[in-house]
């Protein structure tokens, strides 16, 4: 299993990619982070639609779970831009589709119609926001924090479901993303930064090394890191709303 130190090289490249650099060259037509981030979750809905068309419920459920995770990272943009679109996406389509996919015998044609309609609404949001003036840059900071956090949020549900491979993969993705935002967190709160770094080392030792990790212990460690991380997210969200 690849440990944190072995991924530093990849994380450096990922950081440069996020900043828009490849080989030191900045893309001239780089898209606004808000728009590229929302577009990045679109393929998960397309995958859900494809899986439903193929009547592959397991794949559809996994793809929609990926959408849910990605949505948690960027929903701050939608909520700030359009309460109506946020309500439709977050409070109407998402719970209805999730409930149907989790049910014992979902009506595939009905779920498919909902996901297709949801994709139309997401595209509407992308088009609307792309033509609008940029939000305060603090919203990008919030989104970056939430996008990275989304992977950590996946760990505990995966452990509870007995999916150790998913839990490890999600934690590794969180670690890789952490390299991109750790300096920002450290600037906001040194105490939170130290607590998160310490907790991540402990999680890595408990989750990635043993063949059969102590699930309650790992869950407790993840919750501890999450609490510290959430405090930073909450602070930056307050600053963003105040600065509007």
C-alpha positions as CSV (number, residue, x, y, z in Angstrom):
1,X,0.0,0.0,0.0
2,X,1.4,3.4,-1.0
3,X,2.1,5.6,2.0
4,X,1.9,9.4,2.1
5,X,5.6,10.0,1.5
6,X,5.5,7.9,-1.6
7,X,2.8,10.2,-3.1
8,X,4.6,13.5,-2.7
9,X,5.9,13.5,-6.3
10,X,2.4,12.8,-7.6
11,X,0.9,15.5,-5.3
12,X,3.4,18.1,-6.5
13,X,2.4,17.4,-10.1
14,X,-1.3,17.5,-9.1
15,X,-0.7,20.9,-7.4
16,X,0.8,22.3,-10.6
17,X,-2.1,20.9,-12.6
18,X,-4.6,22.5,-10.3
19,X,-2.8,25.8,-10.8
20,X,-3.0,25.4,-14.5
21,X,0.7,24.6,-15.1
22,X,2.1,21.8,-17.1
23,X,5.8,22.1,-17.7
24,X,5.7,25.7,-16.4
25,X,3.3,26.8,-19.1
26,X,0.0,28.5,-18.0
27,X,-3.0,27.7,-20.3
28,X,-4.1,30.9,-21.9
29,X,-7.7,29.9,-22.0
30,X,-7.9,28.5,-18.5
31,X,-11.5,28.3,-17.3
32,X,-12.6,29.9,-14.1
33,X,-12.2,27.5,-11.2
34,X,-15.9,27.7,-10.3
35,X,-17.0,26.6,-13.8
36,X,-14.4,23.9,-14.2
37,X,-15.2,22.4,-10.8
38,X,-18.9,22.2,-11.5
39,X,-18.3,20.7,-14.9
40,X,-16.0,18.1,-13.3
41,X,-19.0,16.4,-11.6
42,X,-21.1,16.2,-14.8
43,X,-19.6,12.9,-16.0
44,X,-20.9,11.2,-12.8
45,X,-24.4,11.9,-13.9
46,X,-23.7,10.8,-17.4
47,X,-22.2,7.6,-16.0
48,X,-25.4,7.1,-13.9
49,X,-27.6,7.6,-17.0
50,X,-25.5,5.1,-19.0
51,X,-25.6,2.5,-16.3
52,X,-29.4,2.8,-16.0
53,X,-29.8,2.5,-19.7
54,X,-27.8,-0.7,-19.4
55,X,-30.0,-1.7,-16.4
56,X,-26.8,-2.0,-14.3
57,X,-28.1,-0.9,-10.9
58,X,-24.9,-1.5,-9.0
59,X,-22.9,0.7,-11.4
60,X,-25.7,3.3,-11.4
61,X,-25.7,3.5,-7.6
62,X,-21.9,3.8,-7.5
63,X,-21.9,6.5,-10.1
64,X,-24.5,8.5,-8.3
65,X,-22.6,8.1,-5.1
66,X,-19.7,9.7,-6.9
67,X,-22.0,12.5,-7.9
68,X,-23.1,13.0,-4.3
69,X,-19.5,13.3,-3.2
70,X,-18.5,15.7,-6.0
71,X,-21.6,17.8,-5.4
72,X,-20.7,18.3,-1.7
73,X,-17.5,20.0,-3.0
74,X,-19.2,22.5,-5.3
75,X,-22.7,23.0,-4.0
76,X,-21.6,26.2,-2.3
77,X,-21.4,27.8,-5.8
78,X,-24.9,26.7,-6.7
79,X,-26.4,27.7,-3.3
80,X,-24.8,31.2,-3.6
81,X,-25.8,31.7,-7.3
82,X,-29.4,30.4,-7.4
83,X,-31.5,29.2,-4.6
84,X,-34.0,27.8,-7.1
85,X,-31.5,25.6,-8.8
86,X,-30.0,24.5,-5.5
87,X,-33.4,23.5,-4.2
88,X,-34.2,21.5,-7.3
89,X,-30.8,19.7,-7.4
90,X,-30.2,19.2,-3.7
91,X,-33.7,18.9,-2.2
92,X,-35.8,17.4,-5.0
93,X,-33.8,15.3,-7.5
94,X,-31.0,14.0,-5.3
95,X,-33.0,12.6,-2.4
96,X,-35.6,11.1,-4.7
97,X,-32.9,9.4,-6.9
98,X,-30.9,8.2,-3.9
99,X,-34.0,6.7,-2.2
100,X,-35.0,4.9,-5.5
101,X,-31.6,3.5,-6.1
102,X,-31.4,2.3,-2.5
103,X,-34.8,0.7,-2.7
104,X,-35.4,-3.1,-3.3
105,X,-37.0,-2.8,-6.7
106,X,-36.5,0.6,-8.3
107,X,-38.4,1.6,-11.4
108,X,-35.4,2.1,-13.8
109,X,-37.3,4.1,-16.4
110,X,-38.5,6.5,-13.7
111,X,-35.1,6.9,-12.1
112,X,-33.5,7.4,-15.5
113,X,-35.9,10.2,-16.4
114,X,-35.1,11.9,-13.1
115,X,-31.3,11.7,-13.6
116,X,-31.7,12.9,-17.2
117,X,-33.7,15.9,-16.0
118,X,-31.2,16.5,-13.2
119,X,-28.4,16.7,-15.8
120,X,-30.4,19.3,-17.7
121,X,-30.6,21.4,-14.6
122,X,-26.9,21.0,-13.9
123,X,-26.1,22.1,-17.4
124,X,-28.5,25.1,-16.9
125,X,-26.5,26.0,-13.8
126,X,-23.2,25.8,-15.7
127,X,-24.4,27.9,-18.5
128,X,-25.9,30.5,-16.2
129,X,-22.9,30.8,-13.9
130,X,-20.4,30.9,-16.8
131,X,-22.0,34.1,-18.0
132,X,-22.2,35.7,-14.6
133,X,-19.5,37.9,-12.9
134,X,-17.1,35.9,-10.7
135,X,-18.0,35.5,-7.0
136,X,-15.7,36.7,-4.3
137,X,-12.5,34.6,-4.5
138,X,-13.2,33.3,-1.0
139,X,-15.8,31.1,-2.5
140,X,-13.1,29.3,-4.5
141,X,-11.3,28.8,-1.2
142,X,-14.4,27.2,0.3
143,X,-14.9,25.0,-2.7
144,X,-11.3,23.8,-2.7
145,X,-11.6,22.9,0.9
146,X,-14.9,21.1,0.4
147,X,-13.7,19.3,-2.7
148,X,-10.7,17.8,-0.8
149,X,-12.9,17.1,2.2
150,X,-15.4,15.1,0.1
151,X,-12.9,12.2,-0.1
152,X,-12.5,12.1,3.7
153,X,-16.3,12.0,4.0
154,X,-16.3,8.8,2.0
155,X,-14.1,6.8,4.4
156,X,-16.5,6.1,7.3
157,X,-19.5,5.0,5.1
158,X,-17.1,2.7,3.2
159,X,-15.9,1.2,6.5
160,X,-19.4,0.7,7.8
161,X,-20.3,-1.1,4.5
162,X,-17.3,-3.3,4.9
163,X,-15.7,-1.9,1.7
164,X,-12.1,-1.6,3.0
165,X,-10.7,-1.0,-0.5
166,X,-13.0,2.0,-1.0
167,X,-12.1,3.4,2.4
168,X,-8.4,3.2,1.7
169,X,-8.8,4.6,-1.8
170,X,-10.8,7.5,-0.5
171,X,-8.3,8.3,2.3
172,X,-5.5,8.2,-0.2
173,X,-7.4,10.7,-2.4
174,X,-7.9,12.9,0.6
175,X,-4.2,12.8,1.3
176,X,-3.3,13.7,-2.2
177,X,-5.7,16.6,-2.2
178,X,-4.5,17.8,1.2
179,X,-1.1,18.7,-0.3
180,X,-2.9,21.3,-2.4
181,X,-4.6,23.1,0.5
182,X,-2.5,22.4,3.6
183,X,-0.7,25.7,3.4
184,X,-4.0,27.5,3.3
185,X,-5.3,25.6,6.3
186,X,-2.0,26.3,8.2
187,X,-2.4,30.0,7.5
188,X,-6.0,30.0,8.8
189,X,-5.3,27.9,12.0
190,X,-2.0,26.4,13.0
191,X,-3.7,24.4,15.7
192,X,-6.1,22.9,13.2
193,X,-3.3,22.2,10.8
194,X,-1.2,20.3,13.4
195,X,-4.3,18.4,14.6
196,X,-5.2,17.4,11.1
197,X,-1.6,16.4,10.2
198,X,-1.3,14.3,13.4
199,X,-4.6,12.6,12.8
200,X,-3.8,11.8,9.2
201,X,-0.6,10.0,10.2
202,X,-2.6,8.0,12.8
203,X,-5.2,7.1,10.2
204,X,-2.6,6.1,7.7
205,X,-1.0,3.8,10.3
206,X,-4.3,2.3,11.3
207,X,-6.1,2.1,8.0
208,X,-3.4,1.5,5.3
209,X,-1.0,-0.8,7.0
210,X,-3.0,-3.6,8.8
211,X,-4.8,-6.3,6.8
212,X,-7.8,-5.9,9.0
213,X,-7.9,-2.4,10.6
214,X,-9.8,-1.7,13.8
215,X,-12.9,-0.1,12.3
216,X,-14.2,1.8,15.4
217,X,-10.7,3.1,16.1
218,X,-10.2,4.3,12.5
219,X,-13.7,5.9,12.5
220,X,-12.9,7.8,15.7
221,X,-9.7,9.1,14.1
222,X,-11.5,10.1,11.0
223,X,-14.1,12.0,13.0
224,X,-11.4,13.8,14.9
225,X,-9.7,15.0,11.7
226,X,-13.1,15.9,10.2
227,X,-14.0,18.1,13.2
228,X,-10.8,20.1,12.9
229,X,-11.2,20.4,9.1
230,X,-14.9,21.4,9.4
231,X,-14.0,24.2,11.8
232,X,-11.7,25.7,9.1
233,X,-14.4,25.3,6.4
234,X,-17.0,27.0,8.6
235,X,-14.7,29.9,9.2
236,X,-13.9,30.5,5.6
237,X,-17.6,30.1,4.6
238,X,-18.5,32.8,7.1
239,X,-15.8,35.1,5.6
240,X,-17.1,34.5,2.1
241,X,-20.7,35.3,3.0
242,X,-19.6,38.5,4.9
243,X,-17.5,39.6,2.0
244,X,-20.3,39.4,-0.6
